């Protein structure tokens, strides 16, 4: 956050507003979309998929309000919240020798043709294995080549799942470059809706969302707000008040006396000695 919000960022959200969220292949925003629908049913969320390489420029051009992108990326004019790091896996045919191990090492790929697509999201210093004569245009194209027995492919696990085929499988790759996913937006467009979505992604509760009331809270009457505020200040449910005319059953020190009766001073009444019969 830079705090350099535009004047419109602090303005009231118009009734016709929408929130445009971009995401790259492999990222699954379903959980966050569900929470958004619960908290902001008044604001439709428009979801759009974009290639990983194009996500930063899409956000800079104003094509989306925020987006899930692959890291690292050029952060010029962008605010970024790193979310998680993915496991890197090797995609191979089901009858490949590498399926005999639980985890593949770079040494295991020394004699393998490892495909390196042009849209690769892994920040390699040097890809493992032997290079192919030609780089596939996309990760999806590379998957087809693996199925044809032309080579193997190292990708983030989410992409291996996204392009899953019955004739292919994958194994974790040790000591490999890793891809991270993050939430990004233009730093000069940190609007009210962007703040709402940031709160959802970071796991903030409704009451801790930047101190702004939800639509349901905004409709509360003054008395209801005061009652709720007093209850929250006490940290729980209000204590039950004693009924009119009732008397405390405890004597001094909070211990109940044997008779349950109180004297004039509020202390347990003393019992006198029994009279002798004449």
N, C-alpha and C positions, 0 to 999 in steps of 0.2 A: 504494500500500500504506500502511496506517495502523499495522499491527502490532497492532491491537486485535482479535486473533483470539478467537473464542469458545473455551471450554475444549475443546469437541468437535473443534476444528480440529487440535489437536495429538494427538488420540487416534488409535489404530490404526483404519484403515479397516475397517468390518465387511464380512464376506464377501458380504452381500446388497446392498452399496452400488451405486448407479448414479450416473452423471453426466448431469445434464439441461442440454442446451445449446440456447438459443433463437437464432434468426437471423431477420433481416428480409428481405423480398423483394429480390433482386438480389445478395445476398451468397452466395458459394459456398464452404462450409466443407469441401469434399471432401478437399482435401490434408491438412488438420489432422485430419480424422476417420481417415484412413488411418494417420497416424503414431500417433494415440491407440490404434488397434487393435493396432499393433505393440508399443507400449510398455506398455500397460495392458490386456492381453487378459482380465484378471480382473475388470475393471470395465466393464459395458455402458454405452454412451453413447446416451442418448435424445435425439433431435433433434426440435425443434418450431419450426415457422414462426409468426411473430407479426407483425402490422402494425407498421410503423416507429413510429407514434405510441404504441403500447401497450407496446413493449419495455421502457422504463424502469420503468413501474409493475409489469410482470410480474416483473422482477428484485427490486424492492423488496418485493413481496408474497411472495417466496420460491417463485414458480412455476417458476424455473429457477436453476441454480447459477451460470451465466454466460451471456452472450449477445453476439452480434454486432449492433450497433445503428448507426443513422445519427447522425452528429454534425453540428452541436452539439446537445446535450441538457442538461437540468437535471441537474447532477452531485450534487445533494443525496443523501447516503448512498451514492453510487456511486463506485467506482474505475473509471477509464477509461484504456485504452491505445490512442491513435490508431494506426491501421494504414496506411491509404492514402487518397489523394484521387482521386476519379473525374473523368473527362472529362465535361463536360456536352454533350449533343447535342440537335439539333432533329429530331424525328420528322415526316416529311412523306410524302405519297403519292409513288409512284415516278415519276409524270409531272409532279411539281411543278417550277416554275421554279428553286427553290433547289437542285435536284439538279445544276444546271450548275456549281456552285462547289464547291471542296474544303472550304471553311470558311465558315460563316455569321457575319455580324457583327450586333450589335444593330440597326444601321441597316437591314439587310436585312429585319428583321421589323417595321419601323415601320408598314406597312400590312397586316400579317397579324394575324388573330385567333389569339392565343396562349392555349391552354387552361391553366387553373391549377387542378388538382384539389385537393380538400380534404385529401388525404393527401400533398400535394407535399412532397418531402424537401429541396428546394433553399431555402437561406436568402435569399430575395430581399429587397432593400430596396424595389425596385419591379420587377415582372416586365416583360419587354420586350413590345413589340407592343400590339395592341388587346385589351382584355378581352372575354370572351364574356358574353352576357346572364346566363348561369348557370354556376356552377362545377360541374364533374363531381364525383361523390362519390369516385371512386377513379382512380388512374392507369390501371388497366385499362379503365375506362369511357371515359377520355379517348382512349385508343388507338382505341377503336371509333369515336369521333367524328372522329378524324383520318382513318380509313379511309373515313368517310362524306363527307369533303370539307368538314367544318364548321370546321376550324382546324388549327393545328399545335401541337406539344407539345415543351417543353424538359424533359428528364429526365436523370438520370445514365445513362451509357452501359450499365451493367449492366441497368437496367430496360428500356431499348430492346431489348436482346437477349432479356430474359426474356419480353417480350410481342411478340416478332417475328411479323410477318405478311409473306406474300409480296408483298402489294400496297403495303407501306410500306418506307421506308428512312430513313436518318438521316445528318446531317452534324454535325461538331463546331461548337459555338457559342463564339465568342471573347468574352472579357471578360464571362463569365457567372458567376453564383453557382455554387459547387461543393459537392458532397456528399462527406463523409468517412465512412469506416467505422471502427469501433473495437470492441475487446473490453471488455465491461463486466461488473461483478459488484458485489454488495453489499459495501461495505468492511468491515463487521463479520462477514462470512462468507467470509473468505479461507481456505478449508479446504485440506487437503492435496491434494485432487483439483483444486481451482481452481489451486493452485500448479503442479501437473503440467501443466495445460492452458496456463497462461501460459507455461511453459517451452517447450512445443511451438510456440505461436504466435510466440514471440520467437526461435525457431530454436536453442534450446539443445540440445546433444548429450545423450545419456543420462548420461554421466559428469559433466556440469556442471549437472545438474538439482537445484540447491539442496543438493547433497551427499548426497541420499538414494539408497540403492541401489535398483536395479530388482528385480522379483521373481526374475529369473534370478541376479542378483548375490547376493541374500539367501540363495540355496541353496548357495553355494560353501562348501567346507570351509575350516577355518582355514589349512591348508597351501596350498590353491589361492589364497586371498586374499593370503597373504604373497608367493607367487611372482608373482602379478599386480601387487602393489604394488611389488615390487622392480623388475620389468620396466618399469613406468610411470615409476619414479624415474630409471631409466637413460635413459628417453626412446626406447626401441627394443627390439630383440630382444637376448637375452643373448648375450655373446660366447662363441664356442666355446672350450672348454678344451683344451690340448694333450694328446695321448695320452701315456700312461705310457711312459717310456723314450725319448721323442723328444728331440732336441737342437735348439737354435736354430741356424738356418742363417746367422745374421748375426754378424759380428764387431763390433768397437768402432765406435760411431757408427751402428749399424744397417746398415752396408754389408756385403754378403757377402764373405768372403775367397775367394781363388781355389781353395783346396783344400777348404774346408768344414770343416777340422779346427780344434779349439780346443786351446790349450795348457793347462797346469795352472792358470794364473792366469785363465783365461777369455779370454785374448787370442789372436789368431791365432798359430798355431805358426810359428816361423821355420824356413825351409829352410836347411840347411848347405851349404857349398861342396862340390862333387863332388870325390872323391879321385882323385889321378892314378894311373894304372896304372903299375907298375914294369916 
